């Protein structure tokens, strides 16, 4: 397991294998890190987490040196958030750098367009986030060759030869396939290929791509990281300053910066990440186990189920298996009736929030899924209530 962590039956890392009580006292756990990540040194009469800094410019007499010069380049609120995310993505690694963005797609675009040039080759998953086909069109328009392959079976290795950048999404969204990050990284680095991992679904508490060897960990903070469905945010974390410098320059050039209020809300929300992740992960597994016994459900996927095709690999590189369950109902009509019958679950196109959501992914047309395919995101409701709601909606939708 990553960093000596082990995974329990519900997918939550609860400790470190072989760790003595004395060691445990000096190595903060996930909850401690989440609560304290990025906080400044305490100052008497000052808040523990300073409020958002709203500033387009800063006092700057004399030579323009120092950390804060102009609002498009740096902001103290970003600094604290970026430090916090870095501490979660790579605990104890001071050389890690994190850059925040106004959305996950802004973060994805920053890596792709800062690292690639005309004539380069990039490998993308063909079963990833539904906006990636649009990204492919833009990359191709810029003279970049785009190759695609599925996440499952490490199929991207088959088209990796000569690539400048390998983009991994694991678990994939919405199909929940998992690839062996260590294996893909080893093959990529052996030929000089950079590796970026979309860590949105797992979050830093579920998976640490940099520790698995990746050059970039990229994510939408809109989802479980912040978990309340009220802000858009993205970030890129990397340990190589030479690779992160073009990403920073790209952010400056295109002005893809987060608002200070959004950054502050995100940092505040990190404090409950471990609590939310443990609850939602455990509930997702419970929902998956219930759905496994329903005859109308096919194609059930959850990486935390021992009989899931992804379980063996996922259990070697993930510390929590996430809050998303996917499954297919017999038809589009049945799926729509099921969604309409739910009372505790919002029909919405996101995941990771404290309020459960579900949707029929085929309605967007961007995912290669059956018409009755459902992406279900377990929230923080009482598991018993959520299970009862799902079972009642399944029964009601059969009529």
MIPA-525708 format. One record per residue (C-alpha): y, z, x. Coordinates in pm, 1 decimal. Each point is the difference from the previous one (the first is absolute). Example, Ala and Ser with C-alpha at 12.3 -4.5 7.8 and 13.67 -1.06 7.14 Angstrom:
2
<site><v>-450.0</v><w>780.0</w><u>1230.0</u></site>
<site><v>344.0</v><w>-66.0</w><u>137.0</u></site>
end
This chain:
399
<site><v>0.0</v><w>0.0</w><u>0.0</u></site>
<site><v>358.8</v><w>-53.6</w><u>100.8</u></site>
<site><v>133.9</v><w>277.3</w><u>223.1</u></site>
<site><v>-310.2</v><w>206.8</w><u>-64.5</u></site>
<site><v>72.2</v><w>35.1</w><u>-370.6</u></site>
<site><v>-289.0</v><w>-9.4</w><u>-241.6</u></site>
<site><v>-9.3</v><w>-115.8</w><u>-359.9</u></site>
<site><v>-128.5</v><w>214.2</w><u>-281.4</u></site>
<site><v>-170.8</v><w>-120.2</w><u>-314.7</u></site>
<site><v>328.0</v><w>-70.4</w><u>-175.6</u></site>
<site><v>145.5</v><w>-181.0</w><u>299.4</u></site>
<site><v>240.9</v><w>270.6</w><u>110.0</u></site>
<site><v>13.1</v><w>94.9</w><u>365.4</u></site>
<site><v>-13.9</v><w>377.0</w><u>5.0</u></site>
<site><v>-33.1</v><w>78.3</w><u>366.5</u></site>
<site><v>-90.0</v><w>-119.0</w><u>347.2</u></site>
<site><v>-355.1</v><w>-13.8</w><u>120.1</u></site>
<site><v>-76.1</v><w>237.4</w><u>285.4</u></site>
<site><v>334.0</v><w>173.8</w><u>-25.7</u></site>
<site><v>20.7</v><w>369.8</w><u>77.0</u></site>
<site><v>216.3</v><w>239.2</w><u>-195.4</u></site>
<site><v>234.0</v><w>31.2</w><u>299.0</u></site>
<site><v>38.7</v><w>-375.5</w><u>28.8</u></site>
<site><v>51.4</v><w>-39.7</w><u>-374.0</u></site>
<site><v>291.7</v><w>241.8</w><u>20.0</u></site>
<site><v>182.7</v><w>-225.9</w><u>247.4</u></site>
<site><v>-79.2</v><w>-340.2</w><u>-157.2</u></site>
<site><v>183.4</v><w>-35.7</w><u>-334.1</u></site>
<site><v>-202.0</v><w>-129.5</w><u>-291.9</u></site>
<site><v>104.5</v><w>-281.7</w><u>-230.1</u></site>
<site><v>174.9</v><w>228.5</w><u>-246.1</u></site>
<site><v>201.2</v><w>176.2</w><u>267.9</u></site>
<site><v>102.2</v><w>-330.6</w><u>156.4</u></site>
<site><v>99.3</v><w>-149.0</w><u>-334.2</u></site>
<site><v>212.3</v><w>300.1</w><u>-96.7</u></site>
<site><v>180.7</v><w>27.0</w><u>334.0</u></site>
<site><v>4.8</v><w>-360.3</w><u>124.9</u></site>
<site><v>336.9</v><w>-117.2</w><u>128.4</u></site>
<site><v>191.7</v><w>319.2</w><u>-71.8</u></site>
<site><v>291.1</v><w>71.4</w><u>236.3</u></site>
<site><v>26.9</v><w>316.6</w><u>202.2</u></site>
<site><v>114.4</v><w>283.8</w><u>-228.3</u></site>
<site><v>371.4</v><w>75.9</w><u>-1.9</u></site>
<site><v>135.7</v><w>309.9</w><u>-164.6</u></site>
<site><v>147.0</v><w>-68.3</w><u>-344.3</u></site>
<site><v>-114.3</v><w>-363.3</w><u>6.8</u></site>
<site><v>-266.9</v><w>-138.6</w><u>-239.6</u></site>
<site><v>-349.8</v><w>-40.3</w><u>139.5</u></site>
<site><v>12.4</v><w>-367.3</w><u>-98.1</u></site>
<site><v>359.1</v><w>-128.7</w><u>20.8</u></site>
<site><v>120.9</v><w>-208.9</w><u>-289.8</u></site>
<site><v>43.3</v><w>-377.0</w><u>18.0</u></site>
<site><v>275.0</v><w>-130.7</w><u>226.3</u></site>
<site><v>208.8</v><w>-263.7</w><u>-178.5</u></site>
<site><v>191.1</v><w>-182.2</w><u>271.1</u></site>
<site><v>82.9</v><w>-360.9</w><u>78.5</u></site>
<site><v>162.7</v><w>105.1</w><u>327.2</u></site>
<site><v>35.2</v><w>306.0</w><u>220.8</u></site>
<site><v>279.4</v><w>144.0</w><u>213.9</u></site>
<site><v>-25.1</v><w>-194.9</w><u>323.9</u></site>
<site><v>289.8</v><w>48.0</w><u>241.7</u></site>
<site><v>-25.4</v><w>-156.5</w><u>343.8</u></site>
<site><v>-310.1</v><w>-185.9</w><u>112.3</u></site>
<site><v>-245.3</v><w>-82.5</w><u>-284.0</u></site>
<site><v>-289.8</v><w>209.5</w><u>125.8</u></site>
<site><v>-215.9</v><w>257.1</w><u>-172.6</u></site>
<site><v>-261.3</v><w>2.4</w><u>-276.0</u></site>
<site><v>226.2</v><w>-84.5</w><u>-296.0</u></site>
<site><v>255.6</v><w>-277.5</w><u>16.4</u></site>
<site><v>-26.4</v><w>-213.5</w><u>-312.4</u></site>
<site><v>-190.3</v><w>47.9</w><u>-325.1</u></site>
<site><v>-212.5</v><w>-313.0</w><u>29.2</u></site>
<site><v>-144.8</v><w>114.9</w><u>333.7</u></site>
<site><v>-80.4</v><w>369.2</w><u>-42.1</u></site>
<site><v>40.0</v><w>286.2</w><u>-241.7</u></site>
<site><v>-86.1</v><w>369.9</w><u>49.3</u></site>
<site><v>-201.1</v><w>1.1</w><u>-322.9</u></site>
<site><v>-212.8</v><w>-290.5</w><u>123.2</u></site>
<site><v>-50.3</v><w>177.8</w><u>328.8</u></site>
<site><v>-158.5</v><w>304.5</w><u>-160.2</u></site>
<site><v>-219.0</v><w>-209.1</w><u>-231.5</u></site>
<site><v>-114.8</v><w>-228.2</w><u>280.1</u></site>
<site><v>-81.6</v><w>297.3</w><u>218.3</u></site>
<site><v>-201.1</v><w>151.8</w><u>-285.8</u></site>
<site><v>-202.6</v><w>-314.9</w><u>-63.7</u></site>
<site><v>-68.4</v><w>-37.4</w><u>372.3</u></site>
<site><v>-132.1</v><w>356.0</w><u>13.7</u></site>
<site><v>-243.8</v><w>-81.0</w><u>-281.5</u></site>
<site><v>-106.1</v><w>-342.0</w><u>129.1</u></site>
<site><v>-58.9</v><w>121.4</w><u>356.4</u></site>
<site><v>8.5</v><w>379.9</w><u>32.9</u></site>
<site><v>96.4</v><w>122.9</w><u>344.4</u></site>
<site><v>97.0</v><w>-342.3</w><u>132.5</u></site>
<site><v>367.6</v><w>20.6</w><u>88.7</u></site>
<site><v>14.8</v><w>-363.1</w><u>112.2</u></site>
<site><v>-54.7</v><w>-127.2</w><u>-354.2</u></site>
<site><v>295.8</v><w>-170.7</w><u>-167.6</u></site>
<site><v>44.1</v><w>-45.9</w><u>-374.5</u></site>
<site><v>248.9</v><w>-223.3</w><u>-178.0</u></site>
<site><v>69.3</v><w>34.1</w><u>-372.4</u></site>
<site><v>71.7</v><w>-290.8</w><u>-235.2</u></site>
<site><v>114.5</v><w>-39.6</w><u>-361.8</u></site>
<site><v>-345.7</v><w>-115.1</w><u>-116.9</u></site>
<site><v>-351.7</v><w>-59.0</w><u>121.6</u></site>
<site><v>54.7</v><w>-375.7</w><u>3.8</u></site>
<site><v>308.1</v><w>45.5</w><u>217.4</u></site>
<site><v>-217.7</v><w>190.2</w><u>248.4</u></site>
<site><v>-274.8</v><w>-263.4</w><u>-11.4</u></site>
<site><v>250.5</v><w>-280.9</w><u>46.9</u></site>
<site><v>164.2</v><w>180.6</w><u>292.6</u></site>
<site><v>-325.5</v><w>9.6</w><u>196.4</u></site>
<site><v>-107.4</v><w>-354.2</w><u>-81.0</u></site>
<site><v>332.0</v><w>-172.3</w><u>57.7</u></site>
<site><v>97.2</v><w>202.9</w><u>305.8</u></site>
<site><v>-328.7</v><w>-58.7</w><u>182.4</u></site>
<site><v>-80.9</v><w>-361.3</w><u>-90.1</u></site>
<site><v>156.4</v><w>-326.7</w><u>108.1</u></site>
<site><v>-56.2</v><w>-366.9</w><u>-88.7</u></site>
<site><v>-335.5</v><w>-107.0</w><u>138.5</u></site>
<site><v>-153.3</v><w>348.2</w><u>-17.8</u></site>
<site><v>-311.3</v><w>79.1</w><u>-201.3</u></site>
<site><v>-26.4</v><w>297.7</w><u>-236.8</u></site>
<site><v>-311.2</v><w>118.6</w><u>-183.6</u></site>
<site><v>53.2</v><w>152.9</w><u>-345.5</u></site>
<site><v>-248.3</v><w>138.0</w><u>-254.3</u></site>
<site><v>-59.4</v><w>-233.7</w><u>-292.5</u></site>
<site><v>-69.3</v><w>294.8</w><u>-231.1</u></site>
<site><v>302.1</v><w>214.3</w><u>77.2</u></site>
<site><v>323.6</v><w>82.5</w><u>-176.8</u></site>
<site><v>93.7</v><w>-274.1</w><u>-243.0</u></site>
<site><v>333.8</v><w>-79.4</w><u>167.2</u></site>
<site><v>-176.1</v><w>-107.2</w><u>321.0</u></site>
<site><v>-46.7</v><w>-359.0</w><u>-129.0</u></site>
<site><v>378.7</v><w>-24.5</w><u>-25.9</u></site>
<site><v>28.0</v><w>133.6</w><u>354.5</u></site>
<site><v>-249.7</v><w>-264.1</w><u>109.8</u></site>
<site><v>217.5</v><w>-274.4</w><u>-147.7</u></site>
<site><v>303.4</v><w>126.0</w><u>188.7</u></site>
<site><v>-187.0</v><w>38.0</w><u>328.2</u></site>
<site><v>-135.9</v><w>-353.0</w><u>-33.0</u></site>
<site><v>351.2</v><w>-131.0</w><u>-69.6</u></site>
<site><v>106.3</v><w>152.9</w><u>333.1</u></site>
<site><v>-273.3</v><w>-184.2</w><u>187.7</u></site>
<site><v>-241.5</v><w>291.4</w><u>29.3</u></site>
<site><v>-369.5</v><w>-71.0</w><u>-56.4</u></site>
<site><v>-150.2</v><w>237.7</w><u>-256.0</u></site>
<site><v>-373.8</v><w>62.0</w><u>-19.2</u></site>
<site><v>-160.9</v><w>219.1</w><u>-264.2</u></site>
<site><v>-333.9</v><w>170.0</w><u>-51.7</u></site>
<site><v>-133.8</v><w>283.2</w><u>-218.7</u></site>
<site><v>20.6</v><w>364.1</w><u>100.9</u></site>
<site><v>-367.7</v><w>76.6</w><u>-61.0</u></site>
<site><v>-252.4</v><w>-57.8</w><u>275.6</u></site>
<site><v>275.7</v><w>-16.2</w><u>263.2</u></site>
<site><v>26.6</v><w>-368.5</w><u>-92.2</u></site>
<site><v>342.3</v><w>-32.8</w><u>162.4</u></site>
<site><v>-178.2</v><w>0.3</w><u>336.7</u></site>
<site><v>-128.3</v><w>-348.9</w><u>-79.7</u></site>
<site><v>350.6</v><w>-148.7</w><u>1.5</u></site>
<site><v>158.0</v><w>220.1</w><u>266.5</u></site>
<site><v>-23.3</v><w>-230.8</w><u>301.6</u></site>
<site><v>341.4</v><w>-62.1</w><u>154.6</u></site>
<site><v>195.5</v><w>202.0</w><u>-255.3</u></site>
<site><v>323.7</v><w>176.3</w><u>95.4</u></site>
<site><v>-29.2</v><w>259.9</w><u>-277.5</u></site>
<site><v>-281.0</v><w>134.6</w><u>-217.7</u></site>
<site><v>108.4</v><w>156.9</w><u>-329.6</u></site>
<site><v>-250.3</v><w>245.1</w><u>-153.1</u></site>
<site><v>13.6</v><w>156.8</w><u>-344.1</u></site>
<site><v>-262.1</v><w>271.4</w><u>-35.5</u></site>
<site><v>-89.9</v><w>108.7</w><u>-260.5</u></site>
<site><v>104.8</v><w>-331.7</w><u>-149.5</u></site>
<site><v>212.3</v><w>-8.7</w><u>-312.2</u></site>
<site><v>-131.2</v><w>-32.2</w><u>-266.9</u></site>
<site><v>-365.4</v><w>-62.8</w><u>94.4</u></site>
<site><v>-39.3</v><w>311.2</w><u>221.0</u></site>
<site><v>-198.9</v><w>-171.9</w><u>273.5</u></site>
<site><v>9.7</v><w>164.7</w><u>342.6</u></site>
<site><v>-26.1</v><w>-150.8</w><u>347.5</u></site>
<site><v>-86.5</v><w>163.7</w><u>332.4</u></site>
<site><v>344.5</v><w>48.6</w><u>152.6</u></site>
<site><v>-132.2</v><w>104.1</w><u>341.0</u></site>
<site><v>-220.0</v><w>-308.5</w><u>21.2</u></site>
<site><v>275.9</v><w>-239.6</w><u>-101.4</u></site>
<site><v>249.9</v><w>164.0</w><u>234.8</u></site>
<site><v>-240.6</v><w>-23.6</w><u>294.6</u></site>
<site><v>-60.6</v><w>-370.4</w><u>-62.7</u></site>
<site><v>368.1</v><w>-71.7</w><u>-52.1</u></site>
<site><v>124.7</v><w>187.4</w><u>305.7</u></site>
<site><v>-265.8</v><w>-161.4</w><u>216.9</u></site>
<site><v>177.6</v><w>-332.6</w><u>-51.4</u></site>
<site><v>356.4</v><w>134.6</w><u>-6.0</u></site>
<site><v>42.7</v><w>4.9</w><u>-377.1</u></site>
<site><v>220.5</v><w>263.0</w><u>-162.5</u></site>
<site><v>-132.6</v><w>196.5</w><u>-297.9</u></site>
<site><v>191.6</v><w>134.1</w><u>-299.6</u></site>
<site><v>-166.6</v><w>208.7</w><u>-270.1</u></site>
<site><v>136.3</v><w>36.7</w><u>-350.9</u></site>
<site><v>-59.4</v><w>371.5</w><u>-61.0</u></site>
<site><v>151.3</v><w>19.3</w><u>-347.5</u></site>
<site><v>-304.6</v><w>94.1</w><u>-199.6</u></site>
<site><v>-140.4</v><w>250.2</w><u>250.5</u></site>
<site><v>328.1</v><w>165.9</w><u>109.6</u></site>
<site><v>19.9</v><w>179.1</w><u>337.4</u></site>
<site><v>-206.8</v><w>284.8</w><u>-145.2</u></site>
<site><v>-283.1</v><w>-238.0</w><u>-80.6</u></site>
<site><v>4.1</v><w>-221.3</w><u>308.7</u></site>
<site><v>188.9</v><w>-22.9</w><u>328.4</u></site>
<site><v>0.8</v><w>-362.6</w><u>117.4</u></site>
<site><v>167.4</v><w>74.5</w><u>333.4</u></site>
<site><v>-280.4</v><w>239.9</w><u>89.5</u></site>
<site><v>-245.0</v><w>-278.3</w><u>-88.6</u></site>
<site><v>176.0</v><w>-221.7</w><u>255.1</u></site>
<site><v>243.0</v><w>-202.0</w><u>-212.4</u></site>
<site><v>340.7</v><w>-97.1</w><u>136.9</u></site>
<site><v>181.3</v><w>47.7</w><u>-331.4</u></site>
<site><v>-60.0</v><w>215.5</w><u>-306.1</u></site>
<site><v>193.2</v><w>-144.8</w><u>-291.1</u></site>
<site><v>22.9</v><w>131.7</w><u>-354.5</u></site>
<site><v>179.4</v><w>5.7</w><u>-327.6</u></site>
<site><v>133.7</v><w>350.7</w><u>-43.0</u></site>
<site><v>54.3</v><w>-85.3</w><u>-365.4</u></site>
<site><v>-359.6</v><w>94.7</w><u>-77.7</u></site>
<site><v>-185.4</v><w>324.5</w><u>80.5</u></site>
<site><v>210.5</v><w>88.0</w><u>303.4</u></site>
<site><v>291.0</v><w>96.4</w><u>-224.9</u></site>
<site><v>-209.7</v><w>16.8</w><u>-313.9</u></site>
<site><v>251.0</v><w>27.7</w><u>-282.8</u></site>
<site><v>60.7</v><w>-362.4</w><u>-93.0</u></site>
<site><v>375.5</v><w>34.2</w><u>33.6</u></site>
<site><v>88.0</v><w>-164.3</w><u>333.1</u></site>
<site><v>-76.5</v><w>-314.0</w><u>198.6</u></site>
<site><v>-63.5</v><w>51.8</w><u>370.8</u></site>
<site><v>-189.8</v><w>-145.0</w><u>294.1</u></site>
<site><v>-58.6</v><w>82.5</w><u>364.3</u></site>
<site><v>-141.4</v><w>-125.5</w><u>327.8</u></site>
<site><v>-142.4</v><w>233.5</w><u>262.9</u></site>
<site><v>-98.4</v><w>-103.8</w><u>352.6</u></site>
<site><v>-43.1</v><w>160.6</w><u>340.7</u></site>
<site><v>114.0</v><w>-291.8</w><u>218.0</u></site>
<site><v>379.5</v><w>-6.5</w><u>37.6</u></site>
<site><v>-9.0</v><w>-362.9</w><u>113.9</u></site>
<site><v>-171.6</v><w>-102.5</w><u>-324.8</u></site>
<site><v>216.0</v><w>218.9</w><u>-221.9</u></site>
<site><v>327.8</v><w>-127.5</w><u>149.7</u></site>
<site><v>-23.3</v><w>-342.3</w><u>-174.2</u></site>
<site><v>-86.0</v><w>176.8</w><u>-326.7</u></site>
<site><v>314.1</v><w>211.3</w><u>33.0</u></site>
<site><v>205.5</v><w>-309.2</w><u>84.2</u></site>
<site><v>-139.2</v><w>-179.1</w><u>-306.6</u></site>
<site><v>102.1</v><w>291.9</w><u>-221.4</u></site>
<site><v>352.4</v><w>-16.5</w><u>141.3</u></site>
<site><v>32.4</v><w>-376.7</w><u>-32.5</u></site>
<site><v>-117.1</v><w>-24.8</w><u>-360.6</u></site>
<site><v>147.0</v><w>335.1</w><u>-104.5</u></site>
<site><v>-331.6</v><w>124.5</w><u>-142.1</u></site>
<site><v>97.1</v><w>366.3</w><u>-6.0</u></site>
<site><v>-91.0</v><w>279.3</w><u>-243.6</u></site>
<site><v>263.9</v><w>186.9</w><u>-193.8</u></site>
<site><v>61.5</v><w>358.4</w><u>117.4</u></site>
<site><v>-89.5</v><w>141.5</w><u>-341.2</u></site>
<site><v>-332.8</v><w>-183.2</w><u>-1.4</u></site>
<site><v>-72.3</v><w>116.5</w><u>353.7</u></site>
<site><v>78.6</v><w>359.7</w><u>-91.2</u></site>
<site><v>-213.5</v><w>-11.7</w><u>-314.2</u></site>
<site><v>-286.8</v><w>-144.8</w><u>204.5</u></site>
<site><v>22.3</v><w>277.2</w><u>258.3</u></site>
<site><v>12.2</v><w>265.0</w><u>-270.0</u></site>
<site><v>-307.5</v><w>-153.4</w><u>-163.4</u></site>
<site><v>-203.7</v><w>12.1</w><u>321.2</u></site>
<site><v>-23.3</v><w>376.7</w><u>-33.6</u></site>
<site><v>-247.8</v><w>-36.0</w><u>-287.0</u></site>
<site><v>-194.6</v><w>-294.0</w><u>143.4</u></site>
<site><v>-306.8</v><w>199.3</w><u>99.6</u></site>
<site><v>-11.1</v><w>180.9</w><u>-334.8</u></site>
<site><v>35.7</v><w>-324.5</w><u>-191.9</u></site>
<site><v>-243.8</v><w>-192.8</w><u>218.7</u></site>
<site><v>-273.9</v><w>260.4</w><u>-30.9</u></site>
<site><v>36.2</v><w>28.9</w><u>-377.0</u></site>
<site><v>24.4</v><w>-373.2</w><u>-61.9</u></site>
<site><v>-281.2</v><w>-88.8</w><u>238.9</u></site>
<site><v>-235.4</v><w>252.3</w><u>-158.7</u></site>
<site><v>90.8</v><w>-121.1</w><u>-348.4</u></site>
<site><v>-47.8</v><w>-365.3</w><u>97.6</u></site>
<site><v>-353.2</v><w>75.3</w><u>114.8</u></site>
<site><v>-68.9</v><w>186.2</w><u>-324.0</u></site>
<site><v>123.3</v><w>-296.0</w><u>-203.8</u></site>
<site><v>-213.7</v><w>-236.6</w><u>209.1</u></site>
<site><v>-308.9</v><w>213.2</w><u>-55.9</u></site>
<site><v>61.6</v><w>0.8</w><u>-375.1</u></site>
<site><v>54.3</v><w>-375.9</w><u>-11.1</u></site>
<site><v>-323.3</v><w>-57.5</w><u>194.1</u></site>
<site><v>-195.0</v><w>114.1</w><u>-305.6</u></site>
<site><v>173.3</v><w>-230.1</w><u>-247.4</u></site>
<site><v>-197.2</v><w>-316.0</w><u>-87.6</u></site>
<site><v>310.9</v><w>-207.6</w><u>-73.1</u></site>
<site><v>141.3</v><w>63.3</w><u>349.4</u></site>
<site><v>-90.5</v><w>-239.2</w><u>280.2</u></site>
<site><v>128.6</v><w>-53.1</w><u>353.2</u></site>
<site><v>91.4</v><w>366.2</w><u>43.0</u></site>
<site><v>160.6</v><w>67.7</w><u>337.4</u></site>
<site><v>111.1</v><w>321.7</w><u>164.6</u></site>
<site><v>-44.7</v><w>43.7</w><u>378.3</u></site>
<site><v>-82.9</v><w>368.9</w><u>-45.8</u></site>
<site><v>-318.4</v><w>-63.5</w><u>-198.3</u></site>
<site><v>-306.5</v><w>14.9</w><u>229.4</u></site>
<site><v>-144.5</v><w>-311.0</w><u>-167.2</u></site>
<site><v>321.8</v><w>-202.6</w><u>34.9</u></site>
<site><v>-31.3</v><w>-299.7</w><u>238.7</u></site>
<site><v>295.2</v><w>132.9</w><u>201.2</u></site>
<site><v>-114.0</v><w>359.9</w><u>29.6</u></site>
<site><v>-173.1</v><w>-12.4</w><u>338.8</u></site>
<site><v>299.0</v><w>-149.8</w><u>180.6</u></site>
<site><v>258.9</v><w>188.5</w><u>-205.0</u></site>
<site><v>-161.3</v><w>335.4</w><u>77.3</u></site>
<site><v>28.6</v><w>-73.7</w><u>373.0</u></site>
<site><v>372.4</v><w>-77.1</w><u>0.5</u></site>
<site><v>146.8</v><w>156.2</w><u>-313.8</u></site>
<site><v>68.5</v><w>367.3</w><u>-58.0</u></site>
<site><v>79.7</v><w>-41.3</w><u>-370.0</u></site>
<site><v>-110.8</v><w>-294.3</w><u>-211.1</u></site>
<site><v>308.4</v><w>-44.4</w><u>-215.2</u></site>
<site><v>85.2</v><w>22.7</w><u>-366.6</u></site>
<site><v>-85.3</v><w>-354.5</w><u>-113.1</u></site>
<site><v>-316.1</v><w>-102.6</w><u>-185.3</u></site>
<site><v>-67.2</v><w>-359.2</w><u>-102.6</u></site>
<site><v>-244.6</v><w>-129.3</w><u>-259.6</u></site>
<site><v>-53.0</v><w>-284.8</w><u>-245.1</u></site>
<site><v>-40.2</v><w>7.0</w><u>-376.2</u></site>
<site><v>-179.3</v><w>-282.9</w><u>-181.2</u></site>
<site><v>307.8</v><w>-199.5</w><u>-101.4</u></site>
<site><v>376.0</v><w>-20.4</w><u>11.6</u></site>
<site><v>17.0</v><w>116.7</w><u>-360.2</u></site>
<site><v>-221.3</v><w>302.3</w><u>66.9</u></site>
<site><v>210.1</v><w>95.3</w><u>301.1</u></site>
<site><v>322.2</v><w>-26.3</w><u>-199.1</u></site>
<site><v>-141.9</v><w>210.6</w><u>-281.7</u></site>
<site><v>-111.1</v><w>259.9</w><u>254.3</u></site>
<site><v>343.8</v><w>19.3</w><u>157.4</u></site>
<site><v>168.3</v><w>21.4</w><u>-339.2</u></site>
<site><v>-231.5</v><w>285.5</w><u>-104.0</u></site>
<site><v>82.1</v><w>218.2</w><u>301.4</u></site>
<site><v>236.3</v><w>287.5</w><u>-72.7</u></site>
<site><v>40.1</v><w>170.9</w><u>338.5</u></site>
<site><v>11.6</v><w>-317.9</w><u>208.9</u></site>
<site><v>301.1</v><w>-229.2</w><u>27.0</u></site>
<site><v>-53.4</v><w>-376.7</w><u>-0.6</u></site>
<site><v>203.5</v><w>-68.3</w><u>313.6</u></site>
<site><v>-25.1</v><w>-212.8</w><u>312.2</u></site>
<site><v>-4.8</v><w>262.5</w><u>268.1</u></site>
<site><v>-226.7</v><w>273.9</w><u>129.9</u></site>
<site><v>8.3</v><w>333.4</w><u>177.5</u></site>
<site><v>229.9</v><w>184.1</w><u>-239.5</u></site>
<site><v>-46.5</v><w>344.8</w><u>-147.7</u></site>
<site><v>-31.7</v><w>-166.2</w><u>-340.9</u></site>
<site><v>-314.1</v><w>-211.3</w><u>-33.1</u></site>
<site><v>44.8</v><w>-373.5</w><u>-36.8</u></site>
<site><v>-228.7</v><w>-292.3</w><u>-74.2</u></site>
<site><v>40.6</v><w>-369.8</w><u>-55.9</u></site>
<site><v>-186.6</v><w>-324.2</w><u>-51.4</u></site>
<site><v>71.5</v><w>-167.9</w><u>330.6</u></site>
<site><v>-77.2</v><w>-349.9</w><u>-125.7</u></site>
<site><v>320.3</v><w>-1.6</w><u>-202.9</u></site>
<site><v>198.7</v><w>-77.1</w><u>317.3</u></site>
<site><v>-205.5</v><w>-297.5</w><u>109.3</u></site>
<site><v>26.2</v><w>86.1</w><u>369.5</u></site>
<site><v>-332.1</v><w>178.1</w><u>46.8</u></site>
<site><v>-339.8</v><w>-167.8</w><u>-2.0</u></site>
<site><v>-155.3</v><w>241.0</w><u>-249.9</u></site>
<site><v>-180.4</v><w>-29.5</w><u>-334.7</u></site>
<site><v>208.0</v><w>4.6</w><u>-318.2</u></site>
<site><v>-132.6</v><w>345.7</w><u>-85.8</u></site>
<site><v>70.5</v><w>150.7</w><u>343.1</u></site>
<site><v>174.3</v><w>339.4</w><u>-11.9</u></site>
<site><v>179.0</v><w>177.4</w><u>284.6</u></site>
<site><v>10.3</v><w>369.6</w><u>-85.8</u></site>
<site><v>212.1</v><w>251.3</w><u>192.4</u></site>
<site><v>-87.7</v><w>365.5</w><u>-53.4</u></site>
<site><v>298.7</v><w>230.3</w><u>-29.4</u></site>
<site><v>37.9</v><w>376.4</w><u>11.3</u></site>
<site><v>-96.3</v><w>73.4</w><u>-359.8</u></site>
<site><v>-283.4</v><w>245.1</w><u>-64.5</u></site>
<site><v>-316.7</v><w>-194.8</w><u>85.6</u></site>
<site><v>-174.5</v><w>110.3</w><u>-319.2</u></site>
<site><v>282.9</v><w>-134.2</w><u>-215.2</u></site>
<site><v>7.9</v><w>-328.0</w><u>187.7</u></site>
<site><v>-376.5</v><w>-49.8</w><u>-24.9</u></site>
<site><v>9.7</v><w>72.9</w><u>-371.6</u></site>
<site><v>281.8</v><w>-252.1</w><u>-46.7</u></site>
<site><v>-186.3</v><w>-271.6</w><u>191.4</u></site>
<site><v>-325.3</v><w>55.1</w><u>-190.6</u></site>
<site><v>178.9</v><w>5.3</w><u>-333.8</u></site>
<site><v>185.5</v><w>-324.0</w><u>85.1</u></site>
<site><v>-323.1</v><w>-168.2</w><u>104.6</u></site>
<site><v>-161.4</v><w>95.6</w><u>-327.5</u></site>
<site><v>302.8</v><w>-102.5</w><u>-203.6</u></site>
<site><v>31.1</v><w>-336.7</w><u>175.2</u></site>
<site><v>-357.7</v><w>-93.4</w><u>-92.3</u></site>
<site><v>83.4</v><w>-18.3</w><u>-369.0</u></site>
end
